Amino acid sequence: MANQTQALGRGVTTGAESFWYILGCISFGAAYFAKIPSKKALSEYGLCEMTSAEKFWYVLQNICFGSGYLAKVPVKKALSEVRLGGGQPPQAG
């Protein structure tokens, strides 16, 4: 399958992605809970808003050994390296 470029807020999921997400949610909400830290990182950049339920579950994930925060960190790092207009990410140093 070819890699498709999608714009934020206008992306679509494939039928297979939708199927596996729903299947993951049926398994005790695992896919839903895994999505929350990524959505928190996006919300900190102003790219989306979290629902009150997502905010509740994010706090609960952090109470449980900081798992929500630790899952958010790599996503936020990746977002910090995104450059609009094809610019290069900053050099480490």
MIMAR-520776 format. One line per 5 residues: number of its first residue (from 1); their letters; for each residue x, y, z of N, C-alpha, C. Coordinates in steps of 0.05 Angstrom, whole numbers, padded with zeros to 5 digits. Each point is the difference from the previous one (the first is absolute). Layout:
% residues N
NUM = a = X,Y,Z,X,Y,Z,X,Y,Z; ...
% end
This chain:
% residues 93
1 = manqt = 00017,-00024,00000,-00017,00024,00000,00018,00025,00000; -00006,00019,-00017,00016,00024,-00002,-00005,00018,00024; 00020,00015,00008,-00002,00018,00022,-00015,00025,-00010; -00021,00008,00014,-00016,00022,-00009,00005,00024,00019; 00004,00024,-00011,00003,00024,00015,-00028,00010,00007
6 = qalgr = -00004,00006,00026,-00026,00010,00009,00005,00026,00016; -00019,00018,-00002,00002,00025,00015,-00013,-00004,00028; 00012,00012,00020,-00011,-00002,00027,-00029,00010,00000; -00017,-00015,00013,-00028,00007,00001,-00016,-00009,-00024; 00013,-00010,-00021,-00014,-00009,-00023,00009,-00028,-00009
11 = gvttg = 00014,-00014,00019,00009,-00026,-00006,-00022,-00021,00002; 00003,-00022,-00012,-00019,-00021,00002,00014,-00026,00007; -00015,-00018,00013,00011,-00026,00006,-00009,-00020,-00021; 00016,-00020,-00005,-00008,-00021,-00019,-00021,-00018,00014; -00013,-00016,-00016,-00019,-00019,00012,00014,-00019,00020
16 = aesfw = 00024,-00008,-00007,00015,-00018,00018,00007,00014,00026; 00008,00025,-00002,00007,00015,00025,-00024,00004,00017; -00023,00006,-00011,-00025,00003,00015,-00007,-00027,00013; 00002,-00022,-00015,-00006,-00026,00011,00017,-00006,00024; 00027,00003,-00002,00018,-00006,00022,-00004,00018,00023
21 = yilgc = -00006,00026,-00005,-00005,00018,00023,-00025,-00009,00015; -00021,-00006,-00014,-00025,-00009,00014,00006,-00026,00015; 00014,-00019,-00013,00007,-00024,00014,00017,00005,00025; 00018,00019,-00002,00017,00008,00023,-00017,00012,00022; -00020,00015,-00007,-00018,00012,00020,-00017,-00020,00014
26 = isfga = -00008,-00021,-00014,-00016,-00021,00012,00017,-00015,00021; 00026,-00002,-00004,00017,-00013,00020,00005,00019,00024; -00020,00003,00016,00002,00017,00024,00008,00029,-00006; -00006,00010,-00023,00005,00028,-00007,00030,00005,-00004; 00016,-00020,-00006,00029,00003,-00002,00008,00021,-00021
31 = ayfak = -00013,-00001,-00024,00007,00019,-00021,-00008,00029,00008; -00023,00002,00012,-00009,00027,00009,00020,00011,00021; 00007,-00016,00020,00019,00009,00020,00027,00006,-00011; 00009,-00015,-00020,00026,00005,-00013,00000,00026,-00016; -00023,00008,-00010,-00002,00024,-00016,00001,00026,00017
36 = ipskk = -00008,-00002,00025,-00002,00024,00017,00026,00015,00004; 00023,-00012,00006,00025,00015,00003,00008,00015,-00026; -00005,-00012,-00023,00006,00013,-00025,-00018,00024,-00004; -00025,-00003,00007,-00019,00022,-00003,00007,00023,00019; 00011,-00007,00024,00009,00020,00019,00023,00016,-00012
41 = alsey = 00019,-00013,-00013,00022,00014,-00012,-00010,00018,-00022; -00018,-00009,-00016,-00012,00016,-00022,-00014,00025,00012; -00014,-00004,00022,-00015,00022,00012,00019,00021,00011; 00023,-00009,00010,00020,00020,00010,00011,00017,-00022; -00001,-00009,-00025,00008,00016,-00022,-00023,00015,-00013
46 = glcem = -00024,-00002,00012,-00024,00013,-00011,-00011,-00012,-00025; 00006,-00026,-00005,-00009,-00013,-00024,-00027,-00014,00003; -00008,-00004,00025,-00026,-00012,00006,-00008,00006,00028; -00025,-00007,00007,-00009,00003,00027,-00008,-00028,00011; 00007,-00004,00025,-00007,-00025,00013,-00029,00002,00012
51 = tsaek = -00015,-00022,-00001,-00026,00000,00013,00004,-00002,00030; -00021,00005,00015,00002,-00001,00029,00007,-00029,00008; -00011,-00020,-00014,00006,-00028,00006,00030,-00006,-00005; 00011,00010,-00022,00028,-00004,-00005,00018,00013,00021; -00008,00024,00009,00015,00014,00021,00000,-00017,00025
56 = fwyvl = -00024,-00010,00007,-00002,-00017,00024,00018,-00024,-00001; -00001,-00014,-00023,00016,-00025,-00003,00030,00007,-00001; 00007,00023,-00011,00029,00008,00000,00010,00004,00028; -00016,00014,00017,00008,00004,00028,00002,-00027,00014; -00019,-00018,-00005,00000,-00026,00013,00025,-00016,-00009
61 = qnicf = 00007,00002,-00026,00025,-00013,-00010,00024,00010,00015; 00001,00026,00006,00023,00012,00014,00001,-00009,00029; -00023,-00004,00012,-00001,-00009,00028,00012,-00028,00001; -00004,-00016,-00021,00011,-00027,-00001,00029,00001,-00011; 00019,00008,00016,00028,00000,-00006,00008,00018,-00023
66 = gsgyl = -00015,00020,-00006,00007,00019,-00021,00000,-00011,-00028; -00015,-00021,-00004,00000,-00013,-00026,-00010,00018,-00023; -00020,00016,00006,-00010,00019,-00021,00022,00020,-00008; 00013,00011,00020,00021,00020,-00006,00023,-00013,-00015; 00009,-00024,00009,00022,-00013,-00013,-00007,-00008,-00029
71 = akvpv = -00025,-00006,-00006,-00008,-00007,-00027,-00002,00025,-00017; -00006,00024,00013,-00002,00025,-00015,00026,00011,-00009; 00022,-00004,00016,00026,00012,-00006,00010,-00006,-00028; 00001,-00025,-00009,00011,-00005,-00027,-00017,00013,-00022; -00026,00002,00004,-00017,00012,-00021,00006,00030,-00001
76 = kkals = 00002,00012,00024,00005,00029,00001,00028,00006,-00012; 00019,-00017,00005,00027,00003,-00012,-00001,-00001,-00030; -00016,-00019,-00011,-00003,-00002,-00029,-00013,00025,-00011; -00021,00010,00014,-00013,00024,-00010,00018,00024,00001; 00018,00001,00020,00019,00023,00001,00019,00000,-00023
81 = evrlg = 00004,-00023,-00014,00018,-00001,-00022,-00014,00005,-00027; -00026,00003,00000,-00015,00005,-00024,00005,00029,-00009; 00006,00004,-00025,00004,00027,-00011,-00020,00004,-00023; -00014,00022,00001,-00019,00006,-00022,00015,00011,-00024; -00009,-00006,-00023,00012,00011,-00024,00026,-00014,-00008
86 = ggqpp = 00004,-00024,00009,00023,-00016,-00008,00027,00009,00012; -00001,00016,00022,00024,00007,00013,00014,-00023,00014; 00025,00003,00005,00015,-00022,00013,-00003,00003,00031; 00000,-00023,00014,-00001,00001,00029,00027,00011,00011; -00001,00011,00024,00025,00011,00011,00021,-00022,00004
91 = qag = 00025,00007,-00003,00022,-00019,00004,00005,-00003,00030; 00005,-00025,00008,00007,-00006,00028,00027,00013,00006; 00002,00010,00024,00026,00012,00007,00001,00015,00024
% end
